[in-house]
């Protein structure tokens, strides 16, 4: 009887043990996406007042996370100029060229043992702004594209601040992806590509992939062993990274990973978009209400865990074969 009572007591105590909390909060996912995709951001068009509001919000989130500016920068703004479709350093343009001015929002956590090696987590914070009205709504809020990706970048910054990396980790919110990838093109000129170990570009993770929950796909999966390393780090999980199921869409060269990939960096985009049938893509209906916050939180957590051996200095994905720009 005493043994039975002791066993029952042990079971009761076990039942009261706290369950391991999810590292990525669904509530935080919702908070950040609601701000970035709010009507007050006016669709975050490049060169607009709305994208400036988004930048200020992201900068404040980076500050709260305790990120450092990149070497050579005084704050989180990586500023540059555009002349036509060319990206130029600020000190290389004259007023006669009628330059326009843009900036990425970037911060970093310095690595503990390999500070000169970099891992990048990125997304783009611009969208397409004001469009032709549909049912009296003209704001293309870009909740999935790519407020979901920037939400991931912000929450990954918080995660890795709590789990200090061996390699330096850069968190980048790129501008002007929608009109030519200007932000990522300029960013790629500021670091030696051989020092970049891997790039996790995150684009449109707001909904279930075609493979269902607990899954995402990786563009250019076959071009390096990046995906295999991520999956190895998730071997005790039900989450699965799949090769890009839409090769005809050529997504590998349609996002901000492309410039660094052409320089040989294992730079891949992680996504869940069902691009072949997403009727909300680039429309005024890409709203927060269409997203699955729990699924987004699960994907961000999977990315954090899958990156463990790369940010920890144990693994380095194979380099991608360099290609000329097409």
Backbone torsions as a table, in degrees:
resi	resn	phi	psi	omega
1	UNK	NA	-41.3	179.0
2	UNK	-64.5	-40.2	179.4
3	UNK	-63.8	-39.4	179.2
4	UNK	-64.1	-44.1	-179.8
5	UNK	-64.0	-40.3	178.8
6	UNK	-63.8	-43.0	179.3
7	UNK	-63.6	-41.7	179.1
8	UNK	-63.6	-38.1	179.1
9	UNK	-64.2	-42.7	179.5
10	UNK	-62.7	-41.6	179.0
11	UNK	-63.8	-38.9	179.7
12	UNK	-65.2	-42.7	178.5
13	UNK	-63.6	-40.6	179.2
14	UNK	-62.1	-38.4	-179.2
15	UNK	-64.9	-26.4	-178.4
16	UNK	-89.1	-3.7	178.8
17	UNK	-65.9	136.8	-177.8
18	UNK	-65.6	139.5	176.1
19	UNK	-76.1	141.8	179.6
20	UNK	-61.2	122.1	-177.4
21	UNK	-71.9	148.5	174.4
22	UNK	-66.1	135.7	-176.5
23	UNK	-68.6	-30.9	-179.2
24	UNK	-106.9	120.7	-174.4
25	UNK	-81.8	127.3	175.1
26	UNK	-61.3	-35.3	179.9
27	UNK	-65.9	-39.1	177.6
28	UNK	-68.7	-39.5	175.0
29	UNK	-54.5	-50.5	-178.0
30	UNK	-62.6	-42.9	-179.1
31	UNK	-59.0	-49.0	-174.6
32	UNK	-68.5	-45.8	-179.4
33	UNK	-63.3	-39.5	179.6
34	UNK	-60.9	-36.8	177.8
35	UNK	-69.9	-50.4	-175.0
36	UNK	-64.9	-31.6	-177.4
37	UNK	-102.2	16.1	179.6
38	UNK	-71.1	153.8	177.2
39	UNK	-59.4	-28.7	-179.4
40	UNK	-63.9	-19.8	177.1
41	UNK	-82.4	-8.1	173.5
42	UNK	53.8	33.2	176.6
43	UNK	80.1	3.5	171.7
44	UNK	53.7	39.2	179.1
45	UNK	-65.6	144.6	176.2
46	UNK	-56.5	139.6	-179.9
47	UNK	71.7	8.9	-175.1
48	UNK	-99.5	166.8	174.1
49	UNK	-65.9	-32.4	-179.3
50	UNK	-64.0	-40.8	-179.4
51	UNK	-69.9	-28.3	175.2
52	UNK	-65.3	-39.9	176.4
53	UNK	-61.8	-42.5	179.2
54	UNK	-62.9	-41.8	178.7
55	UNK	-58.9	-46.8	-179.0
56	UNK	-60.2	-39.8	178.7
57	UNK	-64.8	-46.3	-178.8
58	UNK	-64.2	-41.9	177.7
59	UNK	-58.5	-42.2	179.5
60	UNK	-66.3	-37.6	176.8
61	UNK	-65.3	-39.5	177.1
62	UNK	-64.3	-39.9	178.3
63	UNK	-63.7	-44.3	178.8
64	UNK	-62.6	-32.9	179.1
65	UNK	-74.7	-13.9	179.2
66	UNK	83.1	26.5	179.1
67	UNK	-75.0	153.6	173.5
68	UNK	-94.9	152.0	168.0
69	UNK	-66.0	158.7	175.2
70	UNK	-67.0	152.8	177.6
71	UNK	-53.4	133.1	179.9
72	UNK	91.4	-10.8	178.2
73	UNK	-105.8	145.4	179.5
74	UNK	-89.6	-16.6	178.6
75	UNK	-150.1	-163.0	-174.6
76	UNK	-84.7	-2.2	-178.1
77	UNK	-89.6	120.3	174.9
78	UNK	-102.3	92.2	-170.0
79	UNK	-88.9	148.9	178.0
80	UNK	-157.3	175.2	-179.9
81	UNK	-118.1	156.3	170.4
82	UNK	-121.9	137.3	173.1
83	UNK	-124.9	105.9	-168.5
84	UNK	63.8	-123.9	178.4
85	UNK	-104.2	11.8	177.6
86	UNK	-93.4	142.9	174.4
87	UNK	-102.8	137.0	-173.1
88	UNK	-139.5	148.8	170.3
89	UNK	-62.6	151.9	-177.0
90	UNK	-58.5	-36.6	-174.6
91	UNK	-83.4	7.6	-177.7
92	UNK	-110.2	4.6	-177.0
93	UNK	-117.3	153.7	176.0
94	UNK	-118.8	160.2	-179.5
95	UNK	-61.9	-28.9	180.0
96	UNK	-63.6	-21.0	-179.9
97	UNK	-85.9	-2.0	-178.1
98	UNK	52.4	55.1	-179.1
99	UNK	-70.9	155.5	168.2
100	UNK	-114.4	156.9	-171.9
101	UNK	-121.4	136.7	-177.7
102	UNK	-138.0	169.6	172.3
103	UNK	-154.5	143.9	165.2
104	UNK	-83.3	162.0	172.1
105	UNK	-113.8	115.2	-173.0
106	UNK	-135.3	143.6	175.5
107	UNK	-148.7	170.8	-176.3
108	UNK	-149.2	160.4	167.5
109	UNK	-115.6	120.8	-177.8
110	UNK	-72.1	134.7	-179.2
111	UNK	-68.0	147.6	-176.7
112	UNK	-77.5	-33.1	-176.4
113	UNK	-128.3	-18.3	178.0
114	UNK	-131.5	62.3	-172.7
115	UNK	-66.4	-19.5	-179.1
116	UNK	-90.1	3.8	175.0
117	UNK	-110.5	136.9	-170.9
118	UNK	-120.9	140.3	170.2
119	UNK	-120.4	134.7	-173.9
120	UNK	-115.4	134.8	168.9
121	UNK	-117.4	125.8	-171.5
122	UNK	-144.3	164.6	172.2
123	UNK	-162.1	178.2	177.3
124	UNK	-116.0	139.7	-174.6
125	UNK	-102.9	0.0	174.8
126	UNK	-88.7	162.2	170.0
127	UNK	-144.4	-151.5	-168.5
128	UNK	-109.6	7.0	168.5
129	UNK	73.6	-135.7	-175.8
130	UNK	-93.7	131.2	-177.2
131	UNK	-122.4	-180.0	174.4
132	UNK	-61.1	135.2	-176.3
133	UNK	-62.0	141.3	169.9
134	UNK	-128.4	118.4	-176.7
135	UNK	51.4	44.0	176.6
136	UNK	68.8	14.6	176.5
137	UNK	-114.1	122.4	-178.7
138	UNK	-118.0	3.3	-176.3
139	UNK	-97.3	117.9	175.3
140	UNK	-86.3	90.8	-168.7
141	UNK	-67.4	-24.8	177.8
142	UNK	62.6	45.9	-179.4
143	UNK	-65.9	-48.4	176.7
144	UNK	-78.4	-41.7	-174.4
145	UNK	-109.4	93.6	-2.2
146	UNK	-132.3	39.6	174.7
147	UNK	-58.0	-31.5	178.3
148	UNK	-64.5	-40.4	179.5
149	UNK	-68.8	-40.6	178.1
150	UNK	-67.2	-34.7	174.3
151	UNK	-59.2	-42.7	177.3
152	UNK	-61.0	-44.7	-179.0
153	UNK	-59.7	-45.3	-179.4
154	UNK	-63.2	-45.2	-177.2
155	UNK	-73.5	-29.1	173.9
156	UNK	-69.5	-33.8	174.9
157	UNK	-61.2	-44.5	177.2
158	UNK	-63.9	-41.6	-178.8
159	UNK	-61.8	-48.7	-175.8
160	UNK	-76.3	-18.4	171.2
161	UNK	-67.4	-31.6	177.0
162	UNK	-85.5	-14.0	179.2
163	UNK	-129.1	77.5	-169.8
164	UNK	-54.8	130.1	-176.7
165	UNK	-86.2	155.6	173.7
166	UNK	-76.4	-41.5	176.2
167	UNK	-90.2	154.2	174.5
168	UNK	-68.6	139.2	-178.5
169	UNK	-119.4	126.9	179.0
170	UNK	-105.9	136.1	177.7
171	UNK	-115.4	120.0	-171.6
172	UNK	-127.4	128.0	170.2
173	UNK	-107.9	108.8	-174.7
174	UNK	-86.5	145.6	173.4
175	UNK	-97.3	161.4	168.0
176	UNK	59.4	28.9	174.6
177	UNK	-63.8	-37.9	-173.3
178	UNK	-70.3	-18.6	-177.0
179	UNK	-116.5	16.0	175.8
180	UNK	139.7	10.5	177.4
181	UNK	64.0	32.3	-175.8
182	UNK	-59.6	-42.1	-176.3
183	UNK	-64.0	-48.2	-179.6
184	UNK	-69.8	-30.3	176.4
185	UNK	-64.1	-44.0	178.4
186	UNK	-67.6	-44.7	179.5
187	UNK	-54.5	-41.6	-175.5
188	UNK	-66.4	-17.5	179.3
189	UNK	-86.8	-6.5	-172.7
190	UNK	-98.4	-10.4	179.7
191	UNK	-128.2	145.5	174.4
192	UNK	-69.3	122.9	-174.9
193	UNK	-59.6	-29.9	-179.1
194	UNK	-68.1	-16.2	177.7
195	UNK	-88.2	-9.3	-178.8
196	UNK	-92.9	114.7	-175.5
197	UNK	-78.7	-38.7	-179.1
198	UNK	-165.7	155.5	174.7
199	UNK	-128.4	125.5	173.7
200	UNK	-102.9	94.3	175.8
201	UNK	-90.7	132.8	-170.8
202	UNK	-120.0	118.7	-172.4
203	UNK	-139.1	117.6	173.4
204	UNK	59.3	77.0	177.9
205	UNK	-116.3	25.1	-171.3
206	UNK	-81.5	-12.1	-175.6
207	UNK	-136.7	171.1	177.3
208	UNK	-64.6	143.4	173.0
209	UNK	-77.1	174.1	178.8
210	UNK	-66.3	-13.7	179.2
211	UNK	-90.5	-0.8	179.1
212	UNK	94.6	-170.1	-179.9
213	UNK	-66.4	164.4	179.9
214	UNK	56.2	43.2	179.0
215	UNK	-156.2	156.2	172.0
216	UNK	-154.6	169.2	175.7
217	UNK	-120.4	159.8	-177.5
218	UNK	-121.0	123.2	177.6
219	UNK	-72.1	145.7	-179.0
220	UNK	64.4	27.9	-175.9
221	UNK	-50.6	-40.2	-174.3
222	UNK	-78.5	-5.8	-174.3
223	UNK	-85.8	-15.0	176.5
224	UNK	-155.4	-179.8	175.9
225	UNK	-97.5	19.7	177.2
226	UNK	-52.3	-52.3	-178.5
227	UNK	-62.4	-39.4	179.7
228	UNK	-64.2	-38.2	177.9
229	UNK	-65.8	-44.4	179.2
230	UNK	-60.0	-43.6	-178.0
231	UNK	-67.8	-35.8	177.0
232	UNK	-58.9	-39.9	-180.0
233	UNK	-72.4	-9.4	178.8
234	UNK	-112.9	21.7	-172.9
235	UNK	-62.5	-22.4	177.7
236	UNK	-93.8	7.4	-176.8
237	UNK	-110.9	161.6	174.5
238	UNK	-88.7	-4.7	-178.5
239	UNK	-72.5	141.0	-179.0
240	UNK	-132.3	133.2	169.7
241	UNK	-97.2	129.1	-176.9
242	UNK	-112.6	156.2	169.7
243	UNK	-62.4	154.8	178.6
244	UNK	-56.0	119.7	-178.9
245	UNK	-85.3	3.8	-176.9
246	UNK	-123.7	56.8	-175.8
247	UNK	-58.9	-28.4	-179.6
248	UNK	-67.3	-19.0	179.1
249	UNK	-81.8	-13.0	179.8
250	UNK	52.6	46.6	-175.9
251	UNK	-67.0	-23.9	-177.7
252	UNK	-59.3	-33.6	-179.6
253	UNK	-105.7	19.1	-179.3
254	UNK	-113.2	9.5	-179.6
255	UNK	-135.0	-176.9	-171.0
256	UNK	-73.3	-4.1	173.8
257	UNK	-76.1	-18.6	-165.5
258	UNK	-61.0	-44.5	-174.9
259	UNK	-62.7	-46.4	179.5
260	UNK	-70.1	-33.7	177.7
261	UNK	-61.5	-39.9	179.0
262	UNK	-65.3	-20.4	177.1
263	UNK	-91.3	6.3	175.8
264	UNK	96.7	-1.7	-179.8
265	UNK	-74.1	137.5	171.2
266	UNK	-68.9	79.8	-175.0
267	UNK	-112.5	114.0	-174.1
268	UNK	-129.0	154.7	174.3
269	UNK	-104.1	134.7	175.0
270	UNK	-104.2	130.1	-175.5
271	UNK	-151.1	164.7	171.4
272	UNK	-126.8	2.4	-173.8
273	UNK	-59.1	136.9	170.8
274	UNK	-94.9	73.1	-167.1
275	UNK	-60.9	-25.2	-177.7
276	UNK	-75.2	-15.9	-179.0
277	UNK	-140.4	19.0	179.4
278	UNK	-82.7	99.9	-177.3
279	UNK	-76.6	-9.9	-179.2
280	UNK	-92.1	-12.0	-177.2
281	UNK	-58.4	129.9	179.4
282	UNK	52.7	43.8	176.9
283	UNK	-133.4	170.6	177.7
284	UNK	-74.1	-4.5	-178.8
285	UNK	-97.3	6.0	174.3
286	UNK	-79.0	77.5	-172.3
287	UNK	-110.5	161.3	178.9
288	UNK	-55.2	-37.0	-176.1
289	UNK	-63.0	-17.7	-179.6
290	UNK	-87.2	-3.3	-173.3
291	UNK	-98.5	160.0	178.9
292	UNK	-112.5	98.6	-173.3
293	UNK	-63.3	-39.1	179.4
294	UNK	-64.5	-42.7	179.2
295	UNK	-63.2	-40.4	178.2
296	UNK	-62.1	-46.4	179.6
297	UNK	-59.6	-41.6	179.5
298	UNK	-64.0	-39.5	-179.8
299	UNK	-67.5	-43.9	179.6
300	UNK	-61.8	-41.7	178.2
301	UNK	-63.7	-39.5	178.1
302	UNK	-63.5	-39.7	177.6
303	UNK	-63.0	-44.6	179.8
304	UNK	-59.0	-47.6	-177.7
305	UNK	-70.4	-37.2	-177.8
306	UNK	-69.9	-22.6	-179.0
307	UNK	-84.3	-3.7	-169.8
308	UNK	-50.9	-51.2	-174.4
309	UNK	-75.6	-19.7	177.9
310	UNK	-79.9	-50.1	177.6
311	UNK	-69.4	-24.3	-179.7
312	UNK	-82.3	-1.9	175.7
313	UNK	83.1	8.1	-178.3
314	UNK	-89.2	-32.3	-178.0
315	UNK	-124.5	148.5	172.7
316	UNK	-136.9	114.8	-179.1
317	UNK	-60.3	151.5	177.0
318	UNK	-60.7	145.2	179.4
319	UNK	-69.6	151.0	178.2
320	UNK	-87.5	141.4	177.5
321	UNK	-60.7	127.7	-177.0
322	UNK	-70.6	140.9	-179.8
323	UNK	-133.3	152.2	174.1
324	UNK	-76.0	149.4	177.2
325	UNK	-63.4	134.5	-178.8
326	UNK	-91.3	NA	NA
